[in-house]
Every structure is written in structure tokens, then in C-alpha cells.
Amino acid sequence: MAGVNKSMCIVLIAAVLVLVVAVAPRTEAAISCSTVVSYLNQCLPYVSNKGPLGSCCSGVKGLYGAAQTTEDRQSVCNCLESLAGSYTDVDMNKVAGLPGQCDVDIPYKISPSTNCTKVN
């Protein structure tokens, strides 16, 4: 069970990169943690130094497209923040480099200490 939570954390940290870039409004509810995990699960081997980038970028771009509203982006950020500080086996340099690797442009550095209230 701890392995599942650890995997979720690693994946969620990678999701920070998509928080503030989408601007088109939506009327749907905010993105759930399980949705974030489903988009970014394929990034886990890369950000934990256990595999190549592989198909991670398709998940990153999918979440980027799904995080349309401020509420969505803050929801993703809060999910990441709730788990990020608990795990140490994530290569934060790789996490921070995901936007460039995946051709996604975001205006902040990816970090577990991102202030989610400032994400818009």
C-alpha cells in the first residue's frame, strides 16, 4: 500500500508543470488526484531514475490540456503538495526539466514548495 502512495506522489510532483498554463474556462469540477495520477503515471520511471522519458510527455500534455481553469490548476497543485514532501526518491531536477522535455511552457519553476494559492 505504501508503494502505491509513493508512486502517486512521484507522479503528482511531475504534474506541477501543467498548473498555470491553460487559460480557457470550463464549467466542469476541478481535477481530482486520481485524474492527475492517471495522466502522469507513465512519468514515474523517469522522475525516479528507473527508466527513460518514454511516453511521459503524452501524459504531461494531456494534463496540461485538461487543467483549463484556475480551480483545476489549484486542485492539481494541492494534490501534489499533499504528497510531495513525504518522499525523497524523486529527482527534482528531472521533474523541473519536464516542461522543456515535453515542449510545455510554464512561467514558474516546478517545486514541491509551489504556493498553490498563487496558481491561476
JORAVEN-V384480 format. One record per residue. N is the residue number from 0. RES is the residue in one letter. OMEGA is omega as a letter, one per 30 degrees, with the letter a starting at -180 (999 if undefined). NEAR is the number of other ideal C-beta (glycine too) atoms within 8 Angstrom. Layout:
N,RES,OMEGA,NEAR ; N,RES,OMEGA,NEAR
//
This chain:
0,M,l,4 ; 1,A,l,5 ; 2,G,l,6 ; 3,V,l,7 ; 4,N,l,10 ; 5,K,l,10 ; 6,S,l,10 ; 7,M,a,11 ; 8,C,a,13 ; 9,I,l,15 ; 10,V,a,15 ; 11,L,l,17 ; 12,I,l,16 ; 13,A,a,15 ; 14,A,a,16 ; 15,V,a,15 ; 16,L,a,14 ; 17,V,a,14 ; 18,L,a,15 ; 19,V,a,8 ; 20,V,a,11 ; 21,A,a,12 ; 22,V,a,5 ; 23,A,a,5 ; 24,P,l,6 ; 25,R,l,7 ; 26,T,a,3 ; 27,E,l,3 ; 28,A,l,2 ; 29,A,a,8 ; 30,I,a,10 ; 31,S,l,8 ; 32,C,l,9 ; 33,S,l,6 ; 34,T,l,9 ; 35,V,l,16 ; 36,V,a,11 ; 37,S,l,7 ; 38,Y,a,12 ; 39,L,l,16 ; 40,N,a,10 ; 41,Q,l,10 ; 42,C,a,14 ; 43,L,a,12 ; 44,P,a,10 ; 45,Y,a,13 ; 46,V,l,15 ; 47,S,l,10 ; 48,N,a,7 ; 49,K,a,6 ; 50,G,a,5 ; 51,P,l,5 ; 52,L,l,6 ; 53,G,a,8 ; 54,S,a,6 ; 55,C,a,15 ; 56,C,l,11 ; 57,S,l,8 ; 58,G,l,13 ; 59,V,a,19 ; 60,K,l,10 ; 61,G,l,9 ; 62,L,l,15 ; 63,Y,l,12 ; 64,G,a,8 ; 65,A,a,11 ; 66,A,a,14 ; 67,Q,a,10 ; 68,T,l,10 ; 69,T,l,7 ; 70,E,l,7 ; 71,D,a,14 ; 72,R,l,15 ; 73,Q,l,14 ; 74,S,l,11 ; 75,V,a,17 ; 76,C,l,13 ; 77,N,l,9 ; 78,C,l,13 ; 79,L,a,15 ; 80,E,a,11 ; 81,S,a,7 ; 82,L,a,13 ; 83,A,a,11 ; 84,G,a,6 ; 85,S,a,6 ; 86,Y,a,10 ; 87,T,a,3 ; 88,D,l,7 ; 89,V,l,12 ; 90,D,a,8 ; 91,M,l,10 ; 92,N,l,6 ; 93,K,l,11 ; 94,V,a,14 ; 95,A,a,9 ; 96,G,a,8 ; 97,L,l,17 ; 98,P,l,11 ; 99,G,l,6 ; 100,Q,a,9 ; 101,C,l,11 ; 102,D,l,6 ; 103,V,a,12 ; 104,D,l,6 ; 105,I,a,11 ; 106,P,l,5 ; 107,Y,l,6 ; 108,K,l,4 ; 109,I,a,14 ; 110,S,l,8 ; 111,P,a,10 ; 112,S,l,4 ; 113,T,l,13 ; 114,N,a,6 ; 115,C,l,10 ; 116,T,l,5 ; 117,K,l,5 ; 118,V,l,12 ; 119,N,999,6
//
